[in-house]
Structures are given as C-alpha cells and as structure tokens.
Amino acid sequence: MPAYDYKALDRRGKQTSGVIEADSSRAVRQQLREKGLAPLAVEQAREKQSKGASFGRRGSLSASDLALVTRQLSTLIQSGIPIEQALSAAAQQSEKPAMKSMMIAIRSKVMEGYTLADSLGEFPRAFPRLYRSTVAAGEHAGHLDLVLNRLADYTEARQEARQKIQLAAIYPIILTVVALAIVVFLLTYVVPDIIEVFVKQGQDLPTLTQAMLSISDFLSSYGIFLLLALIIAGVAFSVSLRTESNRLRFHKALLEMPLLKGMVRGINTARYASTLSILTTSGVPLVEAMRIAGEVLANDHLRARLRGAAQTVSEGGSLHKALEQTGYFPPMMLHMIASGESSGELDSMLERTARMQENTLQSKIAAMVGLFEPLMLLVMGVVVLIIVLAIMLPILNMSNLVG
C-alpha cells in the first residue's frame, strides 16, 4: 500500500501535515475528511522524490537517526517480525515526520515485492552505498538480522567516534578564539590609552613599547580589512577546492604535511578498515568491498590510490600488498592483514585491525588535546607578558628619571 504526504487544514484553520498509507490519493482525502480535516495537497511520497523534488532535509538522515532506525529494525527482525511490519513499527515509533514518511515509503516498496536494499535505494542520501550493499549481502545470504545488527553497531560506533572528535575539538577552538579576542582587545583598546599618557609627556618610548604601539595602530586602522581579507581568502580557497585537480593536490598535501599527516592518515585508514570489515563480514566480495570502502573516504587522493589497489586485487594480487603500494597504511595494519590472509581469517583480522586503528586514533586525539591546553596557556601567558612589559617599561624609565 503506497504512502502519501498530505497537507490539510483543521477546523480552526491551522495547517497540518503528515503521512497516510492508502490505496489512492482519493482514499487519503476521504480519510482526512472523516477526521475533520480539509485536504490541501496529497502526493505519493516516493513519486515526490523521483520527480527530482528534493526532500530537503528529509532526503538524508543524521548519523544518530540512521543508527537509531538501524537498531530498531535489527531488534524487530531478530524477534521474528517480518520486514514490512518492522518498517511499519519503526515509522510509528519515529517522532520526526520526515523519517516516518521515509520508512512508510520504503515499506510500500517492500510490499510491492522489491528487496529491502532496492527499497532503501529510493533514498540514497539517507542510506549510502555502503549501507545498501551490506543489506543486499545479508538478504542474499539469508541472515539479514545479523547484518543489520552489525550495521547498527557500526553506525553507532561511527557516531560515537564522531562525537568524541567533535567534543575534543570544541575546547581548543573556544580557547583559541577567547585568547585571540583578549589579545586583540588589549592591543586595540588598553595599550593605546595607557601609552598615550607617556607620548603626551614627550617621553621616549622603549623599542618594545614602540613595536607594540605600531601593532596596535595597525589593528585599529586595518583590523577590519585584515578580517575581510581572511574571510575572502577562506572563501576563495573553498571555491578552488571544487576543482578536482586542486582538491587532489590539497588532499595529497594533507597526507604529507608533517604535523597533520599522522592524524589524516589515521582517520582515513581507520575508516577504510572498519568499512571493509563490516562489508566482508556481511558477505560482500572482497573486491567490491574495497571499491565501496574506498568511496567512503573523505580524502580524494587516497581514494584514487585505493581504486588502484582494488584493481590489483581483482587481478589476483594480495590485499596487504595492494594496500602497501598506496604508501599510507601503517605497517602494523598491513602485517595483521597479511596474517589474516595467510590463515584464512581475513574477516576477523580486519575487524581486529580496524578496532586497533580506531583506538590508536582516539589515543592520539586525546594526547593532542591534552598537550594543546598547556601549550595554549603558555603562549597566551607569553603574549600577555610582552604586553605588560611594553606598558611597564615606560613607567620604569619615568621612575628612574625622577629618582
């Protein structure tokens, strides 16, 4: 039974909207009238998207919503509930109209005889290729409940890792912004007013004070233009990254940058390993899993290198040799993958190396955040000390002259 999005007016003239399953749009309008609503628009949910009308935010799901609906479906199907009933229950459980509409539309496709993976394909922005391929493998192998359970664990782990990185980044960003704001405030408002007293008295200013006064004058006169220039430069840089060649060069530079390459490589290789693990464990062929896992990465240069690695494996090469040729995977991960290939336990070894790589990455992030705080406080202390010295030196000179 297809799903329909509707807009209607209640008895008080207030507009309301929602989703109803019915045989036709006429039946939907009849149901609305029976509820005391005046229908304004009724449109089949799936047709609405296929016409190219963007669902807006409804065309995609946040990581937390995807993890939630996957866990719900996994739990319901493991309990022996048919897929269509599980989708209906997930739709009823959702408090978000967009997600409810999506679940009902997917259920309608399943009721028409399509597989769950094909039905999820109606919403490619909400359910990425990795997700759909894993579901398809589970349906083909006959253990959809186990695959959905792995997907739920995977999406929840990805969401948890993302939240940890975001929370770890919030404090350094706030600390940096506050520190810069304090320094700019001191240089543009405090320093000029204090030093002006000595300038009016005709006193010779020390070199440090003169330098600080020059910086203060520059920020007061051209600070707004400097800020605008930085914004324009940022926008221009962002626009330049839309060109594939520029984006490839920038992503390659990130992988080679001395202070950032460890973090960038760690994030991408950990994500690749965890994605490859969930795919191969769910029954997706290795070469296809490599191609899908490579497309999940955010770094275009590494993604291109991994396409070559997938081609090497498809021609009979080993996985660890193909990954080693990219030049970006850590030796420990390559040794573990080689061990899994030789022992015939590649699936479990991929899962172990993915977990190890993610734990290593989180440890690095925690160490960087822990080091950043005292380093930032030290830098801030030195800057404030220089400003204080620039103010105090004329006072000391005046005291010496009076003495």
Buried (B, 14 or more C-beta within 10 A) or exposed (E): BBBBBBBBBEEEEEEEEBBBBBEEBEBBBEBBEEEEBEBEEBBBBBEBBEEEEEBEEBBBBEBBBBBBBBBBBBBBBBEEBEBBEBBBBBBEBBEEEBBBBBBBBBBBBBBEEBBBBBBBBBBBEBBBEBBBBBBBBBBBEEBBBBBBBBBBBBBBBBBBBEEBBEEBBEEBEEBBEEBEEBBBEBBBEEBBEBBEEBEEEEBEBBEBBEEBBEBBBEBBEEBEEEEEEEEEEEEEEEEEBEEEEEBBBBBBEBBEEEEEBBBBBBBBBBBBBBBBBBBBBBBBEBBBBBBBBBBBBEBBBBBBBBBEBBBBBBEEBBBBBBBBBBEBBBEEBBEBBBBBBEEEEBBBBBBBBBBBBBEBBBEBBEEBBEEBEEEBEEEBEEBBEBBEBBBBBBEEBBEEEEE
